[in-house]
Amino acid sequence: MSQRNPDLYIAPSELEGRGVFCSKFIQAGEIIEICPVIVLPKKELALINQTKLYDYYFLWGENDESIAIILGFGSLYNHSYSPNAEYFPDPENDSLDIYAYKDILPGEEILVNYNGDPDSQAKVWFDQEKNNR
């Protein structure tokens, strides 16, 4: 099942490239989008890492035994350590469900913490790579 808020739109982001925004108020706890996923065997990860999809796949399944490409706007939500949204993998329905973690004002960018926990301050892979340079 795919469900997308018709008021979502893509626009340039002050954080990175482009991001996901909404033209209407979204209340904390409200569903923003149910993104369908394409599940691939983890053995294909080496191939994915050689493409632009390198920064866009998710580890998938109870034990991260697969990888997933997120459809809809799912791969376009930018990362923040102070997010206003959170995501929940739903392997049973092959979807990634995005919910408002906080109230989101019209025109505000919708941000998730790539760690999966909106309160996590653990460095994500691209911040770790920046620190290693």
N, C-alpha and C positions, 0 to 999 in steps of 0.2 A: 504494500500500500504506500502510495506517495501522497504527501499532503504538503502543499506550499502555500504560505500566506501570500495572497495576490498583491499585497502592499509592499513586498520585499523588492529591492532593486540593487543593482550593482553600480558603484560609483568609485571615483578615485578616492583612495584612503590616504590620510596624513601619515599613517603608520608604514604602509608598504603597498605599492602597486594599487590594487583595487580591493574593495571590500564590500560587505553586505550591509545594507541599510534598510530602514523601514519608514514609510511615509506616515504611519499612524502610531499612536501610543500602544505599547505592549506592556501588559501588567506582569509583574514577577510571577512565575509559575505557569504562565501561558505557553502553550506550544507555539513554536515559531515555524518549524519545518520538520517534516518527516522525509529524510533523504534516502532513496533507494541506494543499495550498494551492489557492486559487482564483486563477488568473492572469487579469489584466485588462490591456487595452492602456493604455499610459502616457498616452494622450490623455484617459483618464477620471480622471486625477489631480486635475484642477481640481474635479471633482464630489466626489471622495473628501475633498478638503480642506475641503469645506463641511459635512462630517458628523462624527460622533464617531469614525469610522474614521480620522480624520486622524493620530492617534497610534499606529495599529495596523497600517499597511500596511508592506510591505518593497519596496524596489526589487528587481527580479527579472530574471534572465537574465544572460548573459555580459557584456553591455554596458549593463545596467540599462535595457533597452528596454521592460520591462513593469513592472507592479506586482503584488503578491500579497497576498491576505488569508490569514492563517495560521489554520487550524482546529485542532481539539483544544484543548489548553491553551496552544498556541504563542504566542498574543498576550497571555497573562497572566503570563509570566515577567517578573519585574522586573529592572531594570538595576542593575549594580554594576561599579565599576572594579576590584573584587577578587572576580570571580565564581567559583562552584564548578561551573559548567556552561558549555558552549559550543555554538554551533549551526553547522550546515553546510547551506547551500542545496543542494538536489538538483533542478535544473531538469529533468533527464531524467525523473525520477519524480514531478515536481510535489509535492515534499515539502520540509519543513524538518526536519532531523534534529538532535535535542538529545542531547548526550553529557555525562557527568560529566567535568569538567575536574580536579576534586579529589574525594576521598572526601566523601560527603554523609551526615551522621548522620540518624537518624530524627527527624522533626519540624523539621529545618532547612529554611529556605526555599531553593529552587533559584533561583539568580541567574545571569544571563548579561550579558556586556558588549555593549551594543547596537551597538558599533563593529564587531562581528564577530570581532575579535581579543581574546582574553581578557586579554592583557597591555597593550592600548592604553589610554593615559591621555588621549587626545584627547577634548575635551568633546563630548558628544552634544547634539542640537538643543535639548532642554529646559534643559540647563545653560547653553548659549549664550544662550537667551532670558532666563534669570534674570539673567545678567551684563549684558544690554542694558537692563534695567529701571532 
